[in-house]
Amino acid sequence: MVVGNKLELLSRPTRCPVSFSILVLASSRQTIGPYMKLALVVFDGLTMLDLIGFYDPMTRLKSMGFIPDLTWNFCCPVGRDHIIDSFGLRILCDSPENDLSSYDLLFVPGGYGTRSLVNNQQFICWLQTAKKVPLKVSVCTGSLLLGAAGFLKDRMATTHFDSYEELEPYCKQVLRKDIVEDNGIVTAGAVATSLKLGLHLCNKLAGTKAKTEIARRMAVDHLEL
């Protein structure tokens, strides 16, 4: 809500009408079949590097043959056919999605747009349709949206280093680490951490060889990722 000129974040997850460094606290490998479907959530005011840093290594799982039947969609709520990032770059949505429950992995980027969306009941209710998605992932302040949807309850999580206090009401504990994994939820820190997160998920889903080969193809194998 807006109080004066100050945006005040809700401290509790939204309840919807019925109509609608790395710390690993769970298994480090995800059991998957030959087919996997990713939901890449997009919204106005997202940070493009949050999205692309994750998207690039993850989609190479398909192009390099590690998960041949990997598919993905850029998902936005019904009523939108595109979004505009924080600097005016336009992204087309594959198709508006009423329901995110059919995906195997949900990815939520961060950006200034998250600040208002945590209080947008329609958006949060839409995000909550991903409740049964087995793997939920965020980078930067995307974790605030996971929190507002109630997905971080009783879990450890992280976010952008300027937003640790904002995340505290939504989770069990905020950890000041690059990547935190806790029982099907993987959260990552600020902006460029998205690349490390993407490679972390490549390792989790397809193993060390996949991560190593993808990092080499991206010319980042010399970096500490």
C-alpha positions in Angstrom: 0.0 0.0 0.0 1.1 3.6 -0.3 1.4 5.7 2.8 2.1 9.3 2.0 4.9 9.1 -0.6 6.3 5.8 0.9 5.5 2.4 -0.5 4.8 0.0 2.4 5.2 -3.7 1.7 2.7 -6.1 3.1 4.3 -8.4 5.7 2.0 -11.4 5.1 1.5 -13.6 2.1 -1.6 -12.7 0.1 -4.6 -15.0 0.6 -6.6 -15.3 -2.6 -10.3 -16.1 -3.2 -11.0 -19.7 -3.9 -11.5 -18.9 -7.5 -8.2 -18.2 -8.1 27.7 -18.8 -1.8 25.5 -21.7 -1.8 23.5 -23.3 1.1 21.6 -26.4 0.2 19.0 -27.5 2.7 17.6 -30.3 0.6 18.8 -32.8 -2.0 21.2 -31.2 -4.5 19.8 -33.2 -7.5 16.3 -33.0 -8.9 14.8 -36.2 -10.4 13.5 -35.3 -13.9 12.4 -37.2 -17.0 13.4 -36.5 -20.6 10.7 -33.7 -20.7 10.8 -30.5 -18.7 8.7 -27.4 -18.9 9.9 -24.0 -17.6 7.7 -21.0 -16.7 9.7 -17.8 -17.0 7.6 -15.1 -15.3 7.9 -11.6 -16.8 6.4 -8.3 -15.7 6.9 -4.6 -16.1 9.9 -3.2 -14.4 11.9 -6.5 -14.3 15.7 -6.3 -14.5 16.7 -7.9 -17.8 20.0 -9.4 -16.6 18.0 -11.2 -13.8 16.1 -12.9 -16.6 18.8 -13.5 -19.3 21.5 -14.6 -16.8 19.2 -17.5 -15.9 17.7 -18.1 -19.3 20.9 -18.5 -21.3 22.5 -21.4 -19.4 19.2 -23.1 -18.8 18.2 -23.1 -22.5 21.6 -24.6 -23.4 20.4 -27.7 -21.6 18.3 -28.2 -24.7 20.5 -26.9 -27.4 23.5 -28.9 -26.1 21.5 -32.1 -25.7 21.4 -32.5 -22.0 17.6 -32.2 -21.7 16.5 -32.6 -25.3 12.8 -32.1 -24.6 13.2 -29.0 -22.5 10.6 -26.3 -23.3 9.9 -22.9 -21.8 7.4 -20.0 -21.9 7.7 -16.4 -21.1 4.6 -16.1 -18.9 2.6 -13.0 -18.0 -1.0 -12.8 -16.7 -4.0 -12.8 -18.9 -4.6 -9.4 -20.4 -0.9 -8.8 -21.3 0.9 -9.7 -24.5 4.2 -8.0 -23.7 6.0 -6.4 -20.8 8.6 -3.6 -20.6 11.8 -3.9 -18.5 13.1 -1.2 -16.2 15.0 0.5 -19.1 12.2 0.3 -21.7 13.1 -3.0 -23.5 10.0 -4.8 -24.6 9.5 -8.6 -24.2 6.7 -10.5 -25.9 4.9 -13.1 -23.9 4.5 -16.5 -25.5 0.8 -16.5 -24.4 -1.0 -15.2 -21.3 -1.4 -17.9 -18.7 -4.4 -18.4 -16.5 -2.7 -21.2 -14.6 0.9 -22.0 -13.9 0.4 -25.4 -12.3 1.4 -27.4 -15.4 5.0 -26.4 -15.3 8.0 -28.3 -13.7 10.0 -25.2 -12.8 8.8 -21.6 -12.0 11.4 -18.8 -12.4 10.8 -15.3 -11.0 13.3 -12.5 -11.7 13.6 -9.3 -9.7 13.6 -5.6 -10.5 11.9 -2.4 -9.4 8.6 -3.8 -10.6 8.5 -6.3 -7.7 7.9 -3.4 -5.2 4.4 -2.7 -6.4 3.6 -6.3 -7.4 3.9 -7.6 -3.8 0.7 -5.7 -3.1 -1.0 -6.5 -6.4 -3.5 -9.2 -5.4 -4.4 -10.2 -8.9 -0.7 -10.8 -9.8 0.0 -12.7 -6.5 -3.1 -14.8 -6.9 -1.9 -15.7 -10.4 1.5 -16.6 -9.0 -0.1 -18.8 -6.4 -1.5 -21.1 -9.2 2.1 -22.4 -9.2 1.7 -23.9 -5.7 2.2 -27.5 -7.0 5.1 -26.7 -9.3 7.9 -28.9 -7.8 10.8 -26.4 -8.2 10.4 -22.6 -7.6 13.3 -20.4 -8.3 14.0 -16.6 -8.0 16.8 -14.2 -8.3 17.2 -10.8 -6.7 13.9 -9.3 -5.4 11.9 -12.0 -7.2 12.0 -13.7 -3.8 9.7 -11.0 -2.5 7.1 -12.2 -5.0 7.6 -15.8 -3.9 7.3 -14.6 -0.4 4.1 -12.6 -1.0 2.6 -15.8 -2.6 3.4 -17.7 0.6 6.0 -20.0 -1.0 8.8 -19.1 1.5 6.9 -19.9 4.7 9.2 -21.8 7.1 12.1 -21.7 4.6 15.5 -20.1 4.4 15.9 -17.6 1.5 18.0 -14.8 0.1 17.5 -11.7 -2.1 19.2 -8.5 -3.3 21.6 -7.2 -0.6 19.5 -4.0 -0.2 16.3 -6.0 0.4 17.2 -8.4 3.2 14.9 -6.6 5.7 12.0 -6.6 3.2 12.3 -10.3 2.8 12.4 -11.1 6.5 8.5 -11.2 7.1 8.0 -13.7 4.4 10.5 -16.5 5.4 12.0 -18.4 8.3 15.4 -16.7 8.0 17.2 -14.5 5.5 20.7 -15.8 4.7 23.3 -13.5 3.2 24.5 -15.9 0.6 24.5 -16.0 -3.2 22.2 -19.0 -3.5 20.0 -20.7 -0.9 18.2 -23.9 -1.6 15.5 -25.2 0.8 13.0 -27.9 0.0 12.1 -27.1 -3.6 12.8 -23.4 -3.3 16.0 -21.9 -4.8 16.6 -18.2 -4.2 19.6 -16.1 -5.3 21.1 -12.7 -4.6 21.5 -9.6 -6.7 21.3 -9.3 -10.5 24.5 -11.0 -11.9 24.0 -13.8 -9.5 21.5 -15.0 -12.1 24.3 -16.5 -14.1 25.6 -18.4 -11.1 22.0 -19.5 -10.4 21.5 -20.7 -14.0 24.6 -22.9 -13.8 23.6 -24.1 -10.4 20.3 -25.3 -11.8 22.1 -26.9 -14.8 24.1 -28.9 -12.3 21.1 -29.8 -10.2 19.0 -30.9 -13.2 21.6 -32.5 -15.5 24.8 -33.0 -13.5 28.3 -31.6 -13.2 29.2 -32.4 -16.9 26.3 -30.4 -18.1 27.3 -27.4 -15.9 31.0 -27.6 -16.9 30.3 -27.9 -20.7 27.7 -25.1 -20.6 30.0 -22.8 -18.6 32.8 -23.5 -21.2 30.5 -22.7 -24.1 29.6 -19.4 -22.4 33.3 -18.7 -21.8 32.7 -18.4 -18.1 34.4 -21.6 -17.0 37.3 -19.6 -15.7 35.1 -17.7 -13.3 34.3 -18.8 -9.8 30.6 -19.7 -10.4 
